[in-house]
Amino acid sequence: MKYVILLLNTEASASLSEADRQAWYSEIFAWYEKGGGGSGKLVEGGHQLQPPETAKTVRAGGVTDGPFMETKEVLGGYSVLETDTMEEAVDIAKTWPGVDRGLMTVEVRPVVAM
């Protein structure tokens, strides 16, 4: 089954110094080079998203700038895993660089097979 991992930036990641940010990005690149933290279950590489202020939101009433969500976490990117169980996908998501330091939150969702 495929699972998408949604990578949510936190306020802690926004306050990193440039040197700390570059070190963190090196960890992230290594996670991808290992096929998902060494799991080999990464089936679609990640895509980082531009900042929220570059977004447009389409609603029934029209189009607005930005997502304007009432949240302290902002979707920063995503990747796709293929695992046998949700638990396995969650275990892989736990290895995402910075989760243990509060730099990101990772949401795991099953993908609907079409």
Secondary structure, DSSP 8 states (H G I E B T S, - for coil): -EEEEEEEE-HHHHT--HHHHHHHHHHHHHHHHTTTTTTS-EEEEEEE---GGG-EEEETTEEEES---S-S-EEEEEEEEE-SSHHHHHHHHTTSTTGGGTSEEEEEEE----
